[in-house]
Amino acid sequence: MNTLGIPLDYGTARGLPPQAEATLLVSIASNPDGREISLEPAAAAAWARMRDAAAADGLSLVAISGFRSVKRQDEIIRGRLSKGEKINTILRTMAAPGYSEHHTGRAIDLGAPGEPLLSESFALTGEYSWLVDHAHEYGFRLSYPRDNPHGIAFEPWHWCFEGV
């Protein structure tokens, strides 16, 4: 992590435990860019139930991202650093490699049709309101609410499966 400039005490200081990479994944969809989205099997099954329940209530949850390897997290951060962003700024909008819930295959980024991807404006949608009221019924929780203790910006789109 030192090659990225991430502080050695990052996990402890942020209250973020290391996250192991999932070893068994299933495809759940393609994202709006055509990339395959995968989750670990229990999270994938819970996602399907949650998506279908939202649809039954007239809402359309769109999967944007799921599993992301430690290597891919590193690549994303290196890309942002190469564009001149500072590591402290980057770590306000994403977890360091090895600490992202996406590594586990249990985290999913969600959106709504016609909404900008991975935008705080998702919090203004009916889909987000539905998730706040119902996601826990399917074992999902909002990982980064406003003013979370991890120093990560509010991410209304990022939900993690913990089981029911």
N, C-alpha and C positions, 0 to 999 in steps of 0.2 A: 504494500500500500504506500510505502514511502515514495515510490517513483511517481505517484500521483499527487503527492503533497498532503495526503490525508494524515491527520494527527494520529500518533500511536495509541492514544487513549480514546479514539473516536467512539467505539462501541460503548465503553463505560460512561464516557461523558454524555453521550446522547441517550443512554438507557436502551440501546438497541442490541439484542443478542445476535451472535453469529447465526446465519441461516444456512442449513445444508441444502445442497442441490437435490431436487427430486430425481429419482432414478426410473420411475414408472410414470409415463405421461400418456394422455389420450387427447386427440385432436377434438376441439369443440366447435371450431369455425375458422373462417378467414377474416382478418381484420379489414377495414375499409381500403387498405393499401394492397390487399391480396396475400399478406403473410399469414401463415398458419398460426393459430392460437392453440396452445395446449395447456392442460391442467392435470393435476394428479387425479386419479379416478374418482375418489369420493367428492372432491371439489367440483369435478366436471358434472357428476350426477346432481349435486345440489344446485349448481348453476343452471342446469336444464330445467329443474323443477321451479326455481325462482324466476327464470326468464318466462316460462310458460304461465306462471301465476300472474306475473305483471301483464302479460299479453291478454290474459282473461279479464284483467281490469282495464284493458284498453291502452296499455302503455307498451312501448317497444324499447327494451334494453339492448344496446349494441355492445358486443364484446370488442374491445380495442387491443388489449394486450393480456397475456397470461404469463406462462413460464418464461423466465429470462435467465440464462446462465450467468455465472460469475464472470466468465470471459466476455460475454456481451455487455454486461454492466460496465466493465473496465473499458471496453471499446467506446461506449457511449460517452463516458466521462473524458476519455482521451480526445475524442472528437470535439467536445465542448471546450476543453482546455486549448486545443489547437486553434480555436476561433477566438481566443483571448479571454474567455471567461475565467474567473478566479475560482479556485477549488471551494472556498467558503460559500460562494454564491451557488455553485452547483450542488453542494451538499444541503442547501436549503430546499432544493426541489427534487432530490433523489437520494436514496441511501447509497453508501459506499459499497463497492464490490464485497461480497461476503455477508452483507447485512440486509439485503433487500428481501422482502417477503416474496418477491417474484421468483427467487431461486427455488423456493419450496414447491412451486406448482400449485399453491393454494391461493395466490393473489390474482385478482382480475381487475383490470381497468375497464370501466364502463362508460358509455355515452348514450346519447339519444339522437334519433334521426334529425338532421338539419342543424345540430349543435356543433360548435367547434370542438375538436378532439382535445382531451386533457386540459380543459379550461375550467376555471372556477365558476364560469357561467352555468355549468352543469347543475350547480346547487340551486338554480332558479327553475329547474324543470320539474314537471310532474313525476318523471322517472326517479329523480333524486328523492323527492318527498316520499314516494312509494318505498324506496329502499330504506330510508330512515325509519319508516313505520313497519316494514316487513322483512328486511334482510336477515334479521336475527332469527326469524322463524326457519330459515334455511341454513343457518349456521355461519352467516357472514357478518362481519363487523367493519365499520369504517375505521381504517387504520390511522389516518392523519386528519383528525378534526381540527377546527380552529384552535390555536394556542396549545397544540399538543406538546408534551414534554420532550419530544425528540428533536425539536428545532427544524422540523420539516414543514414547509408551507401547507396550508389547508389544501387537501386533495379530495374533493368530493367524489371523484371517479374511482378511487382506489379502495377496494374491498377485499378482505381476506377471510377465507373459510377456516373456521375453527371447529366445526362440527356442532351438532345440536345437543 
